[in-house]
Amino acid sequence: MTHPPGRVLVVDDHQPNRLKLTLAVRNLGHEAESVASGEECLAALRSQSFDMVLLDIIMPGMDGFQVLEAIKGDPALRDIPVLVISSLEEMADAVRAIELGADDFLTKSFNPVLLRARVGAGLERKRLRDQELEYLRQVDRLAAASGIVEGKDFDPSRLGLDDIAARGDRLGNLARVFLGMAGEVYRREQNLRKQISLLKGGFLLLLLGACWGLIPSLSRMIMRDGLNPLGVVFWTLGFSATIMLVLSLVTGRMPKTGWPTIRRYLILGLLGGVLPQLVLFGVAAHVPAMIIAIVLAAESFIVFIMAAILGLEAPNLKRFIGLSFGLACVVLILLPGSDGTGASAWFWVVATLAVPAFYAIENILIASLPDDGADTIATTTGIVVAAAAIMMPVTFLSGSMIYPSEALSQYGGPFLLIASLSAFSNVLLIFTIRTTGAVFASQAGYAMTAGGILWSVILLNEHMSLWIWAALACLVSGLVLVMPKQTEEAQTEVVSAGGLAPWAEERVS
């Protein structure tokens, strides 16, 4: 057989003619179906796939001319070859049919050799037309892909041009060249985004360090007077809650309600507000602010380990080395014992480690928040208000309340400053976590360490020893090695929140 098999539809109102044509087409090696009217022909063409139509002209109801006009007027059917069937007496009808778009004609008393030639020629035209249409469709896809690349928001692996690039002709070569250039543009775009992300993340960390690093020195200054930590935390959280509520009202970004959301805020308020502040103010009376700031650098290492174990961010050797530098910063300070802590203060230094541990847990939980809980102002307001609500009954029932006359007259300024810094730092921290990842955001512990050391020297005249300078060198080295998390296009982030909190499971599902 010369031509590949095709699927042919025979249309004739006389059953003997239909049977004769159908058998003849099948004897040529093609599939053949038959219908008895023009209406049935159009219905079959629109519901099934055919490569050719053998169409009788004279039929009751819808004749062959009307069927031919309908086929050629339908964009989905117009490329199907139509071979009209006529008798010698109907030659004028055959000419008219060809003028209407028929591809060829055949007499009813056809010769099998002629049938083979006409059917084969028609199927070959259909095959070539299909190839041409597919070629044009691929050209359109290639042109559309170029528009996507111009928008610079693309991934070459998702352009869907692999089948075109597999062609052995010039179009395939063009697709391969295009994909190569698109891949290079994509890599450059990703590198630029990474650099911008690093610069933005670095700026956020420096800002966090400058603000949050002031808190240990202020805490040290307040706690020298022997205030009760519970009372101090009550006032600082109360001021922070007031500030955030006003900000939420002004911006119209109030925290959501509902028990799952409130439970989320209570957990974060306890772990990220109440407990770390209680420990911080508790140890501030016994440990120099500089040492507190340095111990807080351990937060980054704790977050990295937790994020890797829980699958929140992919483990990375470069990050591990960088975070190890930060941990070495803590070790360099604690091992020499030359910073005035003394053996009796070791208990308080070790207790200080609870602060970065609580902050690390908070970072992980914030990173696992569902998308509908990601608004920074609303989330911060909910967390701080929940923390203040927890502290209120605890402070009153324990008899640790610092009365307003004393709190406002003697410590109102420091309390308000700590509350303002805490509120702003929490907003900034949540934004950083949501945009750069929990591990990179945990570098705020390093930045806070650097800021805390600087503020302790300025405000408290604490001493900068050689060990502290060495620790700062380790801290900077670690910060350079730890990069923000990659965008989803460059790295698929697997979020597995098993054992974290109920809302984390909701996010995964």
Number of C-alpha atoms within 10 A of each C-alpha: 8 8 15 11 15 21 17 24 25 25 28 26 19 13 13 10 16 21 15 12 24 21 15 16 24 16 13 19 14 18 17 20 19 21 20 17 21 26 14 14 21 17 11 16 18 14 8 8 13 19 22 24 27 24 29 30 25 16 17 11 10 14 18 24 24 15 19 23 15 15 23 18 12 11 9 11 16 15 17 24 27 27 24 26 27 22 17 12 9 13 15 12 19 25 15 12 25 18 10 14 18 23 18 19 22 22 18 15 11 13 11 13 9 12 18 18 14 17 25 21 16 21 24 17 18 18 16 12 15 15 12 12 13 12 14 12 12 18 16 12 16 22 11 12 21 15 11 16 19 11 9 12 10 18 17 21 11 9 17 13 19 15 10 20 20 13 14 9 10 10 17 18 15 16 21 18 13 19 21 13 14 23 17 13 18 20 15 12 15 16 12 12 14 18 14 12 19 19 13 15 23 21 12 20 26 19 18 27 22 22 21 27 32 26 26 29 25 21 23 24 16 19 19 11 9 9 15 17 24 24 22 25 29 28 27 23 31 21 24 27 25 19 19 26 22 13 16 19 11 10 11 11 16 20 21 15 11 7 9 12 15 16 16 21 25 22 17 26 26 22 22 27 27 24 18 21 23 19 20 26 24 24 26 26 20 18 21 21 31 28 25 26 31 30 27 27 29 29 28 31 26 20 26 25 16 17 25 14 13 18 16 21 23 16 14 12 10 13 21 17 16 24 34 19 24 32 25 20 28 24 16 19 22 19 9 9 13 12 17 12 16 9 8 9 15 15 12 18 20 12 14 24 19 19 23 26 21 22 24 29 20 22 26 23 21 24 26 26 21 14 9 8 16 18 16 20 25 22 27 31 28 26 27 31 26 24 28 25 19 18 23 18 12 15 20 14 9 10 12 16 20 19 10 12 10 10 17 15 9 11 16 17 12 18 25 19 18 24 24 21 19 22 25 19 22 23 18 19 24 23 20 24 24 19 19 21 25 30 31 25 32 29 31 31 30 33 29 27 34 23 27 29 26 21 24 25 16 11 13 16 10 18 13 14 12 12 19 20 14 14 24 23 14 21 28 17 17 26 22 13 15 22 23 24 22 18 15 8 12 13 11 11 16 12 18 18 23 12 9 14 15 14 19 20 17 12 15 13 6
